[in-house]
């Protein structure tokens, strides 16, 4: 198909061509750009095999349309925008969507100006822009769940009081005073046993600054939703905090906290420390991770965590996911957390989120696991995994990270030669040409001793999945629909959206801040998966779901009110939070 546009758009870029074969529609959009400084031919090619084409339709960029009834196969069809005279009318059935966006007075999250690549030249994505944090809970005791949304560095977090039909912004002087922190994780919990919810906020980001900038903070509630900063010293790991998960793991009547870390600021690939904070009942915390969860401390780069009872023993266990990690379960014995064996340990990936809920009504908790998606320049599979090698490769005191993909059984660096040479100048001498560099695995570029001494991680799956709990550590893996895999899944929540008695899954995602050669993940506008009684899920179209979010969704949570109205909030990086409710 060769299209001729007008003077302003000579090649008719943006045109849509649809081929009709019975009930099947084969569709292409003329978008020739393919990443950084690359393009494809303007001639559109359709491979239709033995299909019979009834007709074709061209939807031109100027809103005109053209229909061709007789379509010859194995030929080039030439069409011009000048011959299109009919206006295109989008045909749709008017139906009431299941979800509706609610207007609100949320304050937009605004990232501070920091470029990770200036300090870590070999990473593919910026870690400094993975906020904001989100917490939901009834802080003033009126029966309506309220919301905390964290701020970026230089921006104070906000507490929004739920009035039942709308939200009001409160003035919280302690939060304003702590605007210098980047709020990357948060949770409401009653730390001192006085019956109201306090606020625990974790700091993060990827800037290598003083430990003071990464302190965990505790704000005590006066019972009316007004917070004062606690004077109690809270243990901190001086890391980029990703998740705060409260639960009374030792069953002594007070709330303890797991604090998971995403990364070491400015040193991607090095395993950060995590915290298991034991509460004395008065809001004083002691880090007991080495004593009661030693193996958890060495897990890796954790992105999300949740407490749920996975073995039906009455005690909630800790489920974690992370970057270059497999989903892991730590069994709660009541005294310590121990590794719980499951088949999930086979699925190392780039996991962003975990949600735990009984999806098929069998009494066992299942998992909703958000991953990177498959719409990427490089893809990790079980046969051809991706690997991360972390080391001071040239012994100059600076840590480097080299990512590889498997080609013909060899670990081939995905970093460009000039990128690697900028960080490790010896590469220039070892590889005199780009051709030489392109053929060499990381094991051929560096000595066996250097490779052996490197911290190595691998990934074998990029699909977002549902893991159905079969008991005894066995999970049935369901790959989410193909449309979901077009972008990352960063967050999820569950609601009975269509009120059929079955839980449905709401997903949000996208990741923008990649280097240009990798492209950004921006193909998601949120997804709704409708469930049935057997725990099987099907994708609902945007027009039927009513869910359409543009931007990077980082967190999602359900909000409940005393009148049993249900909504959910999605917080976005560098944008305004979105509030949705079921369309009654």
N, C-alpha and C positions, 0 to 999 in steps of 0.2 A: 504494500500500500504506500503510494507516494502522494503526499499532500502538498498543495501549493497555497500559501497564505496570502496576506495582503502586504502592503508596503511596511507597516509597522511590525509585522510578524511574518517574515518571508517564508519560514519553514513550518508555520502553523503549530508552533510549540504549544502544548496544552490541549490539543485536540484529543478526542476520545473516539475510538473506533470499536463498534460492537458487531460481532458476527452471530447470527441467529441460526441454530441448528436444532430443530424441534423445540424442546423445552430448555435446551442448553444455550447459554450466552457466553461467548468468548470475547473478552474485553481487554483492550490495551489503551494506555494513555501515552501520548507522545511527549515524553520527558527525557531528552537525550543525555542530560548530565548524569555522571556516574562517579561521584566523589570528587576529590580535590584535583582540579585541572584535567579531568577526563570526561569523555563523551562517547556516544555511540552514533551509528548512522541514523539519519533522519527517516530513512525508508523503514517502514514497519513490516515485520515478517510474522506471519501466522502459520504455525505448523498444525494442520488440522487432520492429517492422516486420511482416513477414508470417509470422514464425516461429510454429509451433504449440507451445504450452506443455503438456507432459504432466502436470506437477505442480509444486507449489512447497513449499518447506520453510522454516520459520522456526526459527532457533536463538535462544532467548531468553536474556537475561543471567543468569537463575537456573539455567541448565543444562538446562532443559526444551526440548522440541522439538514442533513441530506440522506436520503434513503435510496439504496440501489437494490432492485428486486432480483435481477439476474446476475449471479456472481460466477464468473468463470474461475476454475481452479488452475493452479500451477501457472499463474500469470501475475503481472504487476498492474495494478489498477491505479490510474492517475485521476485525482480529483482536485478541484479548485474551490476555494472559499467563495469565489465570485459567483459560482453556480448554485450556491445554497441560499434559498429564499425563505424557507419556512423557519419560524421561531421554535426553538426547542422548549417543550413543556415537560417538566419532570412529573412522571406519573407515580402517584403514591396513594395508598389508602389511608384515610385519616383515622387514626386510632389514638386512644388515650395512653400515653406512656406510663410505665409502672413507677418511675421515679421523677421527681420534680426538683429543680434547683430552687433554693430559697434565698432571697436577697438578704444580705446581712451587712453589718458594719465592721467586718473583720479588717484588721490592719495588715497590709501587705508585708511579707517577709522580704528583706533586702540584704543580699549578701555583700560583705565587705570586699574591697578590691584586693585580691591576692591570687597570684598565678603560680600554682604548684610546680609547673614545668620549669620555671626559672631556677628551682632549687633541687628538683628531682627530674633530671632530663630523660630518664628511661621509662618512667611510668606512662601508661596509656590514657589514664583518666585522673582528673583532679578529685582528691578526697576532701578538699576544703569546702565543697559545696554540696553536702549531703544532708543539710538541715531542711526544715526546722524540726524541733521536737514537739511532741503532742501528749497531753494527758487529759483524761476525762474522769470526772467524779463529782458528787454532790458536796460542795464545799461549805454551803450555808444552811444545809439541813432543811431545805424547802421541798425535797422530793424530786427536784429536777437536776439532772446531771450537768455540771458546768465544765468549762474547757480552759486549759492552759495551752498556749502556743508559744514556743520558745523563739527567741530572737537570734539573729546573726551577731557577729562581733560588732559592737557599737550600737546595738538595737536591743532594747529591753523586752523581755518576755511579757505576755499579756494574759490576764485572767479575765474570762468572759463569763458573766453570770447568766444562767438560763432562766428566762422569765416565763417559759412555757411556749410562747409563740415567737419570741425574739431574744436576742442576746445583748447585754449591756457591758461595755468595757469598764473595768474597775481601775482605780488608781492604787497601785501597790508600790509604795516608796522604796522598800528594799529591793524589788526587782529593777526599778529605775536606777538605783545605785549600783547594781551589778550588770549594767548594760555592756560592760567591757568583755564579759564572757560570751563565748559562742555556745548557745544552748543546744546540745545535740541529743539529749535524752532526758525524759522527765516522767514522773509518776506521782499520782496522789495516793497517800497511805497514812494510816494513823500510827505514827511512830511512838507516841507517848501514852497511848491508851486512854485518851480523854474523850473519845467518842466522835471526834471530828477528823477530817482528812487534812493532813499536812502535805507539803509539796517538796519533793526531792528532785533536784535538777543536776544533771551531769554536763560537764563542759567538754568541748572537743575542738575540732578543726585540725588542720594539717600544718599550722605554722609552728616552727621550732622557736618557742619562746620559753620564758621561765615557768617552773612548775606552778607558780601562783595562778597562771591563766587556765589551768586544767583542774582546779579544785571542784570537788562535789559540794553542793550547797543544800542546806535544809532550811525550809521556811515553815514556821509553826503557825497554825491556824487558831484564831481566837474563837472559832465556832460560828462566826458570821461571814466567813470568806475574806477576812482581812489577815494578811500574813506578815509575820515579823521574822527576821533572820535569826536562826539559832546561833548561840555562841559556842555550842558544842563543836569540837574539832571532829570533822568527818574524814575518815581515811580516804586517800586518793592515790591513784596509780600514775598520775601525770601522763595520761594517755588520751587518745581520741575516743571518748566514750560513745557507744552506740546504743546501749539498751540498759534500762533500769527495771528489774523484774522483782517486785516485792512478794514475799510469802514466808509464813512461819514454818520454815523447813525443819526446825528442831522441836516443833510441837510444844513450846513452853508458854504459849499464850500471847506472845508479842510478834510483831512483824519484822522479819529479817529481809535483807535485800541482796540480790545478785546484781553486780554491776559489770557488764560486758564491754570490752574494748574493741574498737574497730581496727586500730593501728597505732603504731608509734609515730608521733608527729614528725614529719619530714624524713622518715626512714621506712618506707613501704616494704613489706615482705618480712620484717622482723616481727616475731610473735610478741604481742603486747601482754602485759599482766592484767589479770582480772581480779575482782574483789567479791568475796562472800562475806557480807557484813552481818554479824550477829548482834542482835538488839538486846540490851539488858532490861528492857521494859520501860525505860525512861527516855528513850531516844538517844542513848549513847551506844556507839557502834564499835565493834572490834572486827578486824579482818581475820577470818579463820580459814581462809581458802587453803593454805598450806597444811593446816591441821585436819580439816574435814572434807576437802575436795582437791587433793593435791594434783590429780591428773587433769582436772578442769583448768587449772592455772596454765597448763602448757598446751592448751587446745589449739590456739591460733587466732586468726583475725575474725572475731565474732561480730556479726551484723545484727542479729536479733536473737531473742530468747523468750521462752514462755514456760510457766509452771503448770503442769497438768498430770493427773494420775494415769499413767500409761499402762500399768500392770494391775490395776483394780485392787490395790492393797490398802486404799484409804488415805495414802500420802501422795501428795503431788510431787512428781519428778521434774527435772529440769531438762528441757529440750532446747538445743542451741543449733544455729546455722551460722555460716560465715563465708568469707571470701577464700577460695581455694580450700574449702573444707567440705566434708560430708555432714549431713544432719546427724547429730549425736544425741543420745539420751543418757542422762545421768540419774540412776536410780536413787531415790531418797530412802535410806534405811531408818530415818528418824534421828540418827546420830551423825551420819556423813553421807556424801554423795559419791556413788561408785559407778563405774562404767557399766552400762546396760547394753549387752550385745544385741544387735539387730542387723538386718540386711541393708539398712540405709547407709551403712558405712562404705558400701560400694560406690555410692553416688557422690563423688567429690565434684563440686561445681562452684559457681559464683553466686551463691544463695544470698538473697537480700532480706527475706522475711519468712516467718513461720507463724501459722495460726493453727490452733489445736481445738477440735470440736468433733463431736460424734455426728458424722454426716449420713450414715446409713441406719441409724437407730438400732444398733446392735449392742449398745452399752459400752463400746470401746471407743476411745478417743482417736480420731484420725487427724492427718496433717495436711495443711495447705501450704505448699512450699514455693515461694517466688524466686525465680532464677533470672539469668541474664537474657534469655531468649536466644533464638537461632538466627536472627536477622543481623549477622555480624560478618565482618571481613574474614575473621578467623574463627573456626568452630571446633570446640572440644568434643570428642566422641570417645567411647570406650576403646575403639580400634586405634584411633589417632588422638591421643590426649594432648592437652596443652600443659606446659610445665613452667614453673617460676623458679629461677636460680637466684639466690641472694647471697652476696659475698662482697668483700673488698677485693675485687678481682685484680687490681693493680697495686695493692698494698700501699695506698697513699692516705689511708685513714678515712676514706669516704666509702659508704656502702652503696653498691649498685645492684639493680634488679634487672635481670634479663629474662624475658618471656620467650618461650619457644613453642612451636607446633610440630607435630610429628609428620614427617614426609618420608615414606619408604623406610620406616623404622628409625629414622634419624631425628634428633632434636634440633630443629632449624630455628635460629633466632628470628623473631618478627621485627625486631628493631632495625631501622635503616642503618647502613654502614656509617653515615656521617653522625648519626645520633650516638652510636656506640663509641666511635672514635673520639667524639667530643668529651665523653666521660672517661674513656680508657684510651689514651693516645697511642699506646703500643699496638692497637689494632691496625693503624696505618702501615706499620712496618710488616706485620704478619700477613696482611692482605693488600697487595699492591693494586688490585683492581676490584671494581664492583663485581665482576664476574667470578673472581676467586672467592670473594666473601659470600656470594649467593649460594655457592656450592658446599660451604662448610657448615658442619654441625657445631654446636657449642663445645662438644667434646674435642673437636678438631681445632678450635680456636684457642682453647685454654688447656692447660696441663691436667692430667688425671688427678693430681693432688689438689688442685684448685677446685675441680668439680666435686671431688669427694668431700671437701671441707665446706662446700656450699650448702646453705639451707635450701632444701628442695620441696616444692609443693606441686601437686598436679590436679587437673580437672578433667572429667570425662563426660560431663553432661551439662547442657545449657538450657534444656527445656524446663519450664515451670510445670510442676506436677501436683497431683493429689495422691497421698499415700494412705490407703485404707488399712487400718490396723486389724490383722488377723489373729493377734495374740502371740505370746512367746517370742516377741521380737521380729515377727514376720509381717511385712507390709506388701500389699498389692499396689503396684505403681500404675497410676493413670496419667498419661500425658495430657495436659490441657489442650484445647483446640488449637489448630494451626494459627488462627488469627491472634490468639494470645501470645504466641511465640514471636510475633513480629517486633516485639519490644520487650524490655525488661518488666518484671513484676516486682515492685518495691514494697507494696503494701496490700493487705486484704482485710475484709471484714465479712461477717455472715449475717444475713437477714432472710426472713421469709418474704421476699419481694412481691411475689404474686399471690400470697396468702393461700397456698394449697396445702399447708401443713408440712412442707419440706423446706429445709434450709437451702438458701441460694448463696452464691459466692460473688462478692464485689471486689474487683481488682483495680489497682492503679499502678502506674509505672512511668517509664521514660528516664533516660539518662543522657544529658546533653554534653557534659564537659569532657569529651574525648579529644585527643589530638586529631587534626584534620584527616590524616590518612586512615583512621579507623572509622570515620563517620559517626554520627550520633544516633542514639536510639530514641526516636521521636514518633513512632508509628502507633502509639497507644493513646486513645482518648478515654480510657477506662473500659472495663468489660464486666458484664453480668452473666454468670453461668447459672442457669436454672437447674435445680436438682430434682431427683425423684426419690421414691422410697428405697431404692436399691443403692443409692449413693452414686448414681451416674449423672453426668453434667453435660449440658448443651449450651452453646453460646447464643445469647439473645442479641439481636441487631440493635444498633444505636437508636433507630427510630422507635423501636418497641420498648427499649429499656428506659429511654430518657436520660441516660448517663452520657455526658459528653464533657470531658475535661481536657483542656489544652495546657500542657506544661509538665513539669517533673513532680509527680505525686510521690511524697516521701513516707507519709504515715496516713492511716485511716483508722477511725474508731467509731463505734456505734454510740449514739447518745439517747438516753431514755428520759422520759418525763413522768411526773406523777399521774398524768391522765393517760398513760400507756402509749402515747404517741412515740414513734420511733423514727429517728433520723440518723444520718452519719455525716462526719466531717472528714474532708481530705485536705491535708496541708501540703503546700507546694513550695519547692525551692524558688526563691526570688519572685514570688507571686503571692496573690491573695488566696487564703483558704476558701474552700468551696463547701457549702452545706446543702445536702440533699435530704428529701423526705419521701416517704411512700405516697404516691399520688392517690389519695382517697377518692 
